[in-house]
Amino acid sequence: MKNSKVHRIFLSNFKKLILDSEKPWLVKFTSDTCHLCQGLKPVFEKVAAAFDGQVNFGNVNTRVERKLSEIFIEDGVPTLYYFDTDGTHFEVQWPEDPDPESGYSFIHLSSFLASAVDNE
């Protein structure tokens, strides 16, 4: 997507971009063959635009980056992780009422990020 706020994450740039960052990151782990992952893409782009300057956003293609997938993915994709500036990270919980097209909704992710950014 042109002018995307979502960075492609690889094992080779993971430490520099995410672990050494002065801003928190929301990273989605997706597969190009996953229906929910494709539905999440526009939602994630919209959230990335809304939180531009406060949070960085990344995407890991699990079919390409198998090592990162082995480390972070337990129950399939899409999976989101929040990486804080202090080195802590955790999986963003699946909504109680998942969106049928993307799993996560704009409202769910916006609420989560607003709370996470306020706690810094």
PyMOL commands that set and color helices and strands:
alter all, ss='L'
color gray80, all
select helices_A, chain A and resi 11-19+35-50+66-72+106-118
alter helices_A, ss='H'
color red, helices_A
select strands_A, chain A and resi 6-8+25-30+56-61+79-83+89-91
alter strands_A, ss='S'
color yellow, strands_A
deselect
rebuild
show_as cartoon
